[in-house]
């Protein structure tokens, strides 16, 4: 058995960085920007250290880092993250194998960034990469050169290393042409995928699914605006622009089977719907405005299954999920790994054996230094004439992220994504009003505002089993009972849409095990622990 620690989306941000020409003593991001984001910023370094410490404590010596190592691919953040990982390697022998995420670099020449930080007096200070160049996102080559020791380059002692292009690790030898959708513009891009055998008979397959394609009519390939953002395309970009990766994956899987290698694949993007299989219903309900629009389609699942790669870890969505595909092309599992910087903070441990893989989902709710920016958040609130945010009084990291999620639900998800009539109903009603609207009687409902149910809906959406500690037991029991007796989609249009919302919650509650479980090979049977 070989124990792997799996960490997704640490989004490392160095609060000690002093942006040039800013007059700032450091780089504490504002709470206003924090609650406008699905991730937290200033707490990321401490949460990442907590994840690495847990890997060491459990006895892991290899880490799969599932993309988005940094906040936004800025030089100070890459340098800080790489230095931190070098420290853990030197002190604990912990080796990290990374795959690119959409926040690690962008296209050829990077892209500009504008961030807001908190001055000592609590006032906001905007840092623009047009005047502070180190605040910009790097392009692929300089970023990968800084991260080369994270598996992207072979090392002495590796039993095997290759890329889709062979054994030559030079970046020039690992490039290919990407064309715009109309075929009129061509750009040479790096494919950072690799296969490595760090210990006998264990093959780790890092798949670079981060595809930046030029837009139709692009003429200046140093202009970030002339590229499509890979954030929303994910694996569909691989199908359309990196077909060589799929044939290489199939070849790797076949060789692994013949040679008796244990093959574990990972990429930043999920190969299956990682929202409990309910993304299509969510898009129908809220439109293509949130995470659900990023769910890969049937063509991705079929193409992935055809490669013969059976076990794949993903990140990107900051959710905890297990999804399975079984079709005429083959079968595979997608294990979505939660992030240290989003609710519920976590990571996974995978004990890889010959005929089974034991998966454990580890909470990082007790990560230290969760209050690193609390003084700054309170100063920011005073400067703005507001009360200190509840999150700035959280007693631990888990509670802090729970407060952050509640704020994001109320300040981002509902105002941006929900139909106005649904949002208005939630704002002024209780759970009993919802039951009356959809025609459910005889249930002993908890006396809570409907907004609290909606917050729990998002907790279950992101965390699955890992969300349970943050939802009162009586409320969770009620949700199970309610979702077990939902009426047909009838009644008023508003009632039908809330029934759909609860059907999605039912899918979240009925997910495959995503806490602790065993994957039995080769049939991919799952048994909870």
Secondary structure, DSSP 8 states (H G I E B T S, - for coil): -EEEEEEB---B--TT---TTS--SS--B-HHHHTTSSS-STTHHHHHHHHHHHHHHHT--EEEE-S--BSSS-HHHHHHHHHHHHHHHHHH--EEEE---TTT--TTT-B--EEEEE-TTS-EEEEETTT-GGGSB--HHHHHHHTIIIIIS--TT-SEEEBTTBS---GGGGEEEEE-TTS--EEEEE---EEEESSTTEEEEE-------B-TT---TT-GGGB--GGGTTHHHHHHH-HHHHHHHHHHHHHHHHHT-EEEEE-SS-SS--STT-HHHHHHHH-TTSGGGG---HHHHHHHHHTT--EEEE-SS---EEEEEEETTEEEEEEE--BTTSSS-EEEEEEE-SSEEEEEEEE-TT-S-TTTTHHHHHHHHHHTT----GGGG-SSHHHHHHHHHHHHIIIIIHHHHS-HHHHHHHHH-BHHHHHHHHT--S----S-BHHHHHHHHHHHHHHGGGGGGGS-HHHHHHHHHHHHT---S-SSHHHHHHHHHHHHHHHHHT----SSEEEETTTTEEEE-
